[in-house]
């Protein structure tokens, strides 16, 4: 006699950190206020129809994502660590402004992560008539509770699932707020959820290791025509500075005048790591392709290849936060650690 094997319902933890998605309209004051996420199932009854068991964890003091700091990233990683054995996946409800930074930072903190950690949010609050909050949350839970393994930190927004440390927020006014220009979507949700299995990370064979520690002695310098050498020099002489990300033109190009090169060379001689990242959302840095980038490579500037600015900054903070010597940070930065670069 054949008996159908009872399907095990997966357990998914929804973590509310703050952001637009957790706001509802209060009729009395005509303002947006955070709602009690213990009532999320009442606000979104469709969650009852998903084949999973949901748990909820809300930060005691939800924050606007513009206030996200490395201490917040560490707190979030500890919530995942403490609940890792109890749950099969995690949905992080987060404001959109710094979501790509948080996703990148989490990817470095959660080494050997074997479960879906999906960040999502919305452009309109849950209580708005045309809100995108319900669709983003419901589909994120479906993906996390599904049969296709997604063992990585992701961002789900407007029908597409992206690798978190490959993503960036590119618009503040459209529902499709996020893009991943240098890496294909991990999944796309239409009438069916279609996964790009070749793009997904493989499940690790070793246990989860949760790191801690970020060093914020990092700078970001955007190169522009006419930028004064003193602006760069003063930034690179910031006390205790350890590294700087240079956002350059096109495929990694920058001015060739001697004053500019001299400032960079002096910083490198002082032990400052300089990372070359393109201002373009898509494409890769190719130092040496043009004369305007050859001098950077010659000076010792490190190519960031196709890494995003968000991933480059959080990766540097993370590596220096592990108390590695600059030379080891340099070697590890050039290595693909969590799928953040080709």
Secondary structure, 3 states (H helix, E strand, C coil): CCCCCCCCCEEEEEEECCCHHHEEEECCCCEEEECCHHHHHHHCHHHHHCCEEEEEEECCCCCCHHHCCHHHHHHHHHHHHHHCCCCCEEEEECCCCCHHHHHHHHHHHEECCCCEEEEECCCCCCCCCCCCHHHHHHHHHHHHCCCCCCCCEEEEECCEEEEHHHCEECCCCCCCCEECCCCCCCEEECCCEEECCCCCCCCCCCCCEECCCCCCCEEEEECCCCCCHHHHHHHHCCCCCCEEEEEEECCCECCCCHHHHHHHHHHHHCCCEEEEEECCCCCCCCCCCCHHHHHHHHHCCEECCCCCHHHHHHHHHHHHHCCCCHHHHHHHHCCCCCCCCC
